[in-house]
């Protein structure tokens, strides 16, 4: 399933309930971010100079084996949170900002809900 299609069509959670399909896909993505190593990898990639990081820049940060780091990167990639591009023997990873924006939009109350809260 295409995450952009699921998240792009979701109203904020307070506006209307998610469908079963939407909640399953969103849960998969949030689960990928729910691991401390993966969340830190996402942060390291996003904050790296130029907005991308070589796997060689990421492995020394953790006290984990290369295959373990590769597994975590694969989970993030399969969830649509990062993309990778091979350059020679290294893979460079980049965060998918549109996906993160769409995820945050699902969690943020809609403008109508915010205005109603302010009026109270």
Buried (B, 14 or more C-beta within 10 A) or exposed (E): EEBEEBBEEBEBBBEEEBEEEBBEBBEBBEEBBEBEBBBBBBEBBBEBEEEBBBBEBBBEEBEBEEEEBBEBBEBBBEBBBBBBEEEEEEBBBBBBEEBBEBBEBBEEBBEEEEEEEEEE
